[in-house]
Amino acid sequence: MQMPRDIGTFHIIGIGGIGMSAIAEILMAKGYTVQGSDQKDSANVRRLRNRGVRVFIGHDAINLVGARQVVISSAVKPGNPELEAARQKGLTIIRRAADLFWLITGSALGIRDRDWLDRGLALYAQAAGAGFRANDVQIRDITSAMGVLNLQGPHARQILASVCDEALDHEGFPFMTARGIRVGYAPVVAFRVTYVGELGWELFVPMEFMEHVYEMLMQAGRPLGLVNMGYHAIDSLRLEKRFLAWGADINSDYTPIEAGLDFLIDWNKGDFIGRSALARQRETGPARKLMALVLDENVPVFGGEAITRDGAAVAQATSGNFGYAIGKPIVLAYLPAAIAKAGMRLEVESFGRPCPATAVRGAPYDPKRSKVLI
């Protein structure tokens, strides 16, 4: 059954405090350029255990960040330090100031990404030689100091505006930007981003203010139907938008070009890790491409299902769930390039039974992002 996305306002999960993710703060003194790579009709606040944060301090920090990033969606320029944001795989970079950066990892990836950064710093220092000083770049983990509340849905702007005095309109606070605001008496870094395909903000809150901000949002949003939302709901919503999950849809086995994330690669940034391999793949074309498949029948899918064509297996689903807004199950899968075409008819095996499905180019729900860019 197709469900409207006007199911109320979504809310928060977990209690920030146990570092499920990591945040890194990067502080640097020089102004370089870092380049590299919809709940539907409700506002939803999702409470995350504090996302991991790493901190970089020192005048060469941005050089390290630029060298280590392969895929970042937007340049972080020294002329406009008002918290521009960029993403690398499961990593988000927010520029807090001309000499301060936050790196925010996905859940459970803090140790992995910290190791990646530490190794990168060691290599960078070695390459710089005598010109590198110990305080040129510092990495500080502030995960335990921060929590995250994720407010998502068409009423998100109205709810957030009722508890802060900042301008939140689309022109003044564009998508994929961040800035400092106050919610009640709490200092908050608001990052306008979504993982569910609706208008919304991730709110990074010092741990001592988490309860205060949460209660203010709940009180303001209750008349508009603000509710808590869990990860299974998030998984369904993100699949409708073809938002990828690290560890399932993307990992070290796949490239950004295969995953359809090549639009995030900044080929003008100079050399970066993986550039030559990606350049070769761009030239020859990938052998496989990630596509969304929308099933004809309402059968259970969870990821791992065989994808067949004319009875022969051609791929395996990386993730799957029911899409309540479109009223049909969805899976993602890396298809051979020859058949990775919109409209291609395939079968998805659900518990031993092949079910017809259609390949979709882009997102099954709101492909033009009209629900996000408002």
N, C-alpha and C positions, 0 to 999 in steps of 0.2 A: 504494500500500500504506500502510495506517495504521501509524504508528510510535508506540510509547509514549514519553512524555516522560521515561522513566527511562533515559536514555541516558548516564548518568554525570554528571560534574561539569564545568561549563563554566569556562573560564579567560580569559585576558587577551590582547589584541592590541596590537601596536605597542610602541614604547618611549617613554615619555613624554619629551618634550624638545623637540620641534618644535611650536610652538603651533598645533595643529589647531583648538583652541577657545580661548575666552578666559575668564578668571575676573576678575571685578571685585570688589574689596573696597570696601564702603561703610562709612565711619565717620561717625557723627553723635553729637552730644552731647545732643540733646533726645529725649524719649521720645514719638514719635508712633506712629500705627498705619499700617502699610502694608497697603493692600487694593487689589484690582484683580482684576483678574480672579481565564516559568515554564519556562524550560527545564525544564523538566519534571522528571524525577526525578534531577537531578544538580546538582552545584554547579558553577558555571562562573565562572571568573574571566576578565574581559576586560580587557586592558591597553590603555588609550587613550593616545594622545599627549596630552600635558597639555591639559586642557580650558581654554579661555580664561577668564581671570579679570580682572575690573575691580574697582577699589577706589574707594569713595566715602568721603570723610572730611569731617566738619564737622557742625555742629549742625542744619543744614537739609537734610541729605542725604535723610532719609526723606521730606520733602515733595517733593523732586525725584522720588524713586522712585515715590511714590504717584501723582504727576501723570502720569508717563510710562507707567505700567502700565495696560493695558486688560484683560488677562485674567490673573488670579492665582488659584490654587486655594485658598489659605488665607490668612487675615490673619496678619500678623507683628506681634505685640502687644508693647509695651514691658514689660509685666508679666512676661513669660515669655521671656527672651532666649535660652533654651537651644536655639538653632539650629532654629527652626521654618522650614519651607521652603515655597516657593510657586513656581509656574511661569507664565511669560508667553510664549506661542508656543514658541520653542525656548530660552527663557531661564529659568533657575532662580535663585531668590533664596533664600539661606540667611542667617538672622540669627545671626551668631556671638556677639553680645553686644548690650547695650542700645544701643551706639553703633557697631556694626560689622556690615556686611553684605557678603556675597559675591554677585556676579552671575555666573552660569556660563552661557556661551552654547553653542550647538551647534557641531559641527565646521565649521570654515571660515567661521564667522559673526562672528569677533571684531572684524574691522575694521568690518563693517557695524554691529554693535551699539554699538561704541565711538563711531562717528560719530553714531549716533542719540542716545546719552547726552550727548555733547558739545553737540549742537545743543539738546537739551532743557535742559541746564544753562545755556546762554547765554540761552535764552528765559526760564527761571526767574529768572535774575539780573536780566534786564531788567524783568520784571514786579515783582520785589521792590523795585527802585529803590535808594534810598539806604540802605535797611535791610539790604541784602545785602553781606556782606563776603567777601573772596576766600577765606578759609579756612572759610567756612560749609559748603561742600561741596567735596571734592576727590575726584578719580577717579584711581586708581592701577592700572596693569596689572601683575598678578603672575603672568601666564600661564607665563612661563619658569621660575618658581620652584616650580611644582606639577605633579605628575603624578597620574593617576587609575588605580586598579585597581578593576575592577567584578566583584564576586563575586556570582554568581547561581545559584539552584537550591535544591531542597528541603534540601540539606545545608549551605547557606550559613551558617546560624546555628551549626551544630555546628563547622564549620571555623573561623569567625571567633572563636567562644568559646574555642577551644583555643589561640589565640595572643594573647588579651587577657583582662583581668580584669573587664571591664565586663559589666553585666547586659544581655542582648540579647533578653530575652523580649518578646513582643508588647505586653504591658501597660507594661513599663518603657521600651521603645524602639519607639513606634508607627510605623506607616507614614507616610511623608512628614515625618519629623523627622530631625534631625541632631544630632550631639554629638561632642565631642572624646574620643578614646580613645587608648590606646597599643598598638601592635602590636610586640612585642619592645621595642627601645629607640627606636622611631620614634613621634613624635607624628602622629596621623592624625585627620582629620575624617571621620567615618562618616555617610553620608547614606542612610537607608533608602528606597530607591526602586527601580523596575524599569522596563525598557523591553522586557522579554521575557516578562513575565507570571508570574514566579516570585518567591519570597522572595529578597531580596538587598540588598546595600549597595554604593554607590559609595564608594570610599575615596580621599580626597584626601590625597596624601602629598608632603611636601617632596622635591624631586628627588634630594637626596643620600641619601634613605632608600628610594628606589623599589626598588632591587635587593634590599635587605634584606627589605622587606615582601613582595615578590613571592616570594622564596625561602622565607620562613616559611609563606606561604599554600600554596605548592606542596607543601612537605614535609608540612604538616598535612593537606592535602586528597588527597594521592596515594592513601592507603588507601581513600578514598571515591570514587575515580574522577575526581578533578579534572583537567580538560583545558583546553587553550586553545580559544577559539572565535573565528571570524572574522565579518566583517560580513554575509556572505551568510546565515549561520546566524541572526544577529540579525535580519535583515530578514524571514526566514521566521517567526520566533517573534513578532516584533512585529505582523505582519499577522494572525496568529491571534488576537491580543488587540486588534486594531483600534487599535493605537498609531500615531499619525500621524508622518510624516516631513516636516520643514520643507523647502520647496523642491519637494516633490512633491505631498503631500496637502494641505498648508496653505502659503499664502504670502499676499502682499498682495492677491491677486485674490479671496480667499475671506474670509468673516467667521467668527467663532467660532460664530455661530448656524447658519450653513450647514454647518459642520464638525461640529456636534453637541457643541461645547465650551461652550455657553451656561451650563452648570452651573458653570463656572469664573468667570463674570462676577459681580462684586460690585456690584449695583445700588445699594447703600446707601452707597457710598464717596464720593458726591458726583460732581462733574464729573471727567471724564477724557477723553483723546483718543479720539474715535470714539463717544462715548456717544450723541449725538443720532442718528447714523446707525444705530447698533445698536438704539436705542429704537424708531425707525421700523420697522426690520425685524422686531423682536419684535412690534410691533403688527399689521403686515400679514401676517407670516409670510414665510419665505424662499421664493424661487422654485425653489431646488434644495437638496438635502440629501445629505450624504456617507453612503454606505451600503457595507457589505461584501457582496460577491457570492461565493457558494461554487459552484464549477463542478461539474457532474455527471461530467465526464470528466477524466482525468489528461493535460491538454494543457499545453504551456509558456505561461506568461504572465509578463510583465515590467513592465507598465504601458504605457499608450499604446494599448491595444486598444480598438476600437470596441465600444460597448454598444448592442445593437439590441433592438427590440420589434416583432414582426410584420414584420421585414425593414427597418424604418426605424431609422436611427441616432438614439439619444436621449442619449448621453453618451460620454465617453472615460475609460478607466481611468487613475487617477493613479498607481497602483503595483500590482504583482502578484508573486506567488511561490507556491510549493507549500507547503501547510501539512502538515508531517509528522505532527503530533499528530492532526489530524482526517482525514488521508489524502486531502485534496482540494486543488486549486488555489484561491487566493483573489485577488480583485482589490478595490480600492476605487474608487469612482466617485461623482461628484456627479450624482444623478438628479433629473429634474424632480420637484417636490414631489408632483405628482398620482400618481406611480407609486413614490415612495420609501416603500414599505411592506414590512414583513416578510412574507415568503412570495411576493412578486411574482416571477413567472417571466420571465426575460429571456434574451438570448443574448450571449455574449462571443466576439468574433471572434479566434481564434487562428490566425495565419498564413493568413488567408483563409477559415477554416472557422468558422462559427458553432457555439458549444457552449452548451447549455442551462445556466442558472445560477439560483440562488435568492437573493433579497435577504434579508439577515439584519439584524435590529435588534440593535445592540450587538456584542459580541465573539463570533466563532465558537467560541472556546475559553475555557472557564472564565468565563462572563459575570458570575458572582457574586463573582469574585475570591477564591475560597476558597483558591487556591494562594498568594495574596499576603498576605492578612490573617490570618496564622497566627503 
